[in-house]
Amino acid sequence: MKTIDVRNVSFSFGAEDVIGNISFTCEKDEFVSIVGPSGCGKSTLLRIISGLTKPTGGKVFFMGNEVNEPTMGISFVFQDFALLPWLTNIENVKLGFSRMNISDEEKEKKAKTILENFGLQGFEDSYPNVLSGGMKQRVGVARALASDPKVLLMDEPFSSLDELTADTLRNDVLYQLKSEEMPVNAVIMVTHNVEEAVQLSDKIVVLSPKPSKVREVLKIDLPRPRNRRSKAFVKIIDEVFAILAH
């Protein structure tokens, strides 16, 4: 069974067609990136997959069930961190438990463990304003993972970070997601960064300008960790850019 199945999804904003007709799947244990020109509806598509936005046409299925609203089992990491500044970091993570029937003691223990896994021990009771951008996004990812989701959706999660911080966080997130202790078995990420997509993904969905359609789906079979200077890596980057420029 496909973890996420996007079938003939379209979306219009007023009289403007943003998403034309998009279909693709995300299988178990796949990391899928969505790339395309600015304004082609990548973030809107991700919100449709999450159940936050209803499509004009088509359907999305999660584990065989149609997605009509935000669904337990699917979590979202936002580009701008989306942390509540009046809550401590551990309180922000605990928001991820809001729909889970577990005790306060369990929430506390689990939140501390997740923050520790992302290198944030000692910052549990601090507020987001004392954190760097990279640390804030670690809290955002930790909160998204708190509810034990099967699917993690990420909307340009590293774009607001400097390249060194972003690269470190990419590797940390990938390591955590590949851990056997993590329940996540599928990731869909929107990004403008083609190199980032090739570095992280098992599959890249390349979209056309709006009203967007799937131009091509590329399978990435390079072994991990990936050498970004290798000829094979650079060749795939060039291939993605060629499709985007078509």
FENUR-V743788 format. One record per residue. N is the residue number from 1. RES is the residue in one small letter. PHI is phi in whole degrees, -180 to 180 (999 if undefined). Layout:
# FENUR-V743788
n: {N	N}
res: {RES	RES}
phi: {PHI	PHI}
This chain:
# FENUR-V743788
n: {1	2	3	4	5	6	7	8	9	10	11	12	13	14	15	16	17	18	19	20	21	22	23	24	25	26	27	28	29	30	31	32	33	34	35	36	37	38	39	40	41	42	43	44	45	46	47	48	49	50	51	52	53	54	55	56	57	58	59	60	61	62	63	64	65	66	67	68	69	70	71	72	73	74	75	76	77	78	79	80	81	82	83	84	85	86	87	88	89	90	91	92	93	94	95	96	97	98	99	100	101	102	103	104	105	106	107	108	109	110	111	112	113	114	115	116	117	118	119	120	121	122	123	124	125	126	127	128	129	130	131	132	133	134	135	136	137	138	139	140	141	142	143	144	145	146	147	148	149	150	151	152	153	154	155	156	157	158	159	160	161	162	163	164	165	166	167	168	169	170	171	172	173	174	175	176	177	178	179	180	181	182	183	184	185	186	187	188	189	190	191	192	193	194	195	196	197	198	199	200	201	202	203	204	205	206	207	208	209	210	211	212	213	214	215	216	217	218	219	220	221	222	223	224	225	226	227	228	229	230	231	232	233	234	235	236	237	238	239	240	241	242	243	244	245	246}
res: {m	k	t	i	d	v	r	n	v	s	f	s	f	g	a	e	d	v	i	g	n	i	s	f	t	c	e	k	d	e	f	v	s	i	v	g	p	s	g	c	g	k	s	t	l	l	r	i	i	s	g	l	t	k	p	t	g	g	k	v	f	f	m	g	n	e	v	n	e	p	t	m	g	i	s	f	v	f	q	d	f	a	l	l	p	w	l	t	n	i	e	n	v	k	l	g	f	s	r	m	n	i	s	d	e	e	k	e	k	k	a	k	t	i	l	e	n	f	g	l	q	g	f	e	d	s	y	p	n	v	l	s	g	g	m	k	q	r	v	g	v	a	r	a	l	a	s	d	p	k	v	l	l	m	d	e	p	f	s	s	l	d	e	l	t	a	d	t	l	r	n	d	v	l	y	q	l	k	s	e	e	m	p	v	n	a	v	i	m	v	t	h	n	v	e	e	a	v	q	l	s	d	k	i	v	v	l	s	p	k	p	s	k	v	r	e	v	l	k	i	d	l	p	r	p	r	n	r	r	s	k	a	f	v	k	i	i	d	e	v	f	a	i	l	a	h}
phi: {999	-70	-69	-126	-130	-96	-121	52	-78	-134	-152	-124	-112	67	-89	-95	-84	-97	-112	-80	-159	-121	-137	-166	-126	-126	-86	-60	68	-102	-110	-111	-110	-112	-124	173	-65	-58	85	-88	93	-62	-67	-62	-60	-65	-67	-66	-62	-75	93	-77	-129	-89	-73	-71	-148	84	-143	-122	-121	-118	53	88	-106	-67	-94	-119	-161	-52	-125	-60	109	-124	-119	-128	-109	-91	-65	-100	73	57	-90	-85	-67	-88	-109	-70	-62	-69	-68	-64	-65	-64	-60	-67	-94	-59	-106	-108	-91	-132	-73	-61	-64	-66	-61	-61	-64	-68	-63	-64	-64	-64	-63	-65	-61	-99	72	-113	-63	95	-111	-58	-98	-83	-99	-56	-67	-94	-96	-74	-59	-64	-69	-61	-70	-62	-64	-62	-67	-59	-63	-65	-86	-62	-88	55	-73	-85	-125	-114	-104	-131	-103	45	-69	-114	-70	-92	-106	-66	-63	-65	-64	-62	-66	-63	-69	-57	-66	-65	-64	-62	-63	-65	-69	-85	-67	-66	-78	-86	-77	-63	-124	-158	-131	-124	-125	-94	-152	-92	-92	-65	-61	-61	-61	-69	-64	-100	-93	-92	-152	-120	-98	-100	-101	-88	-61	-68	-68	-72	-135	-79	-79	-163	-118	-103	-88	-110	-104	-70	-70	-106	-70	-92	-88	-71	-100	-71	-63	-65	-65	-64	-62	-68	-58	-62	-66	-65	-63	-65	-67	-64	-86	-61}
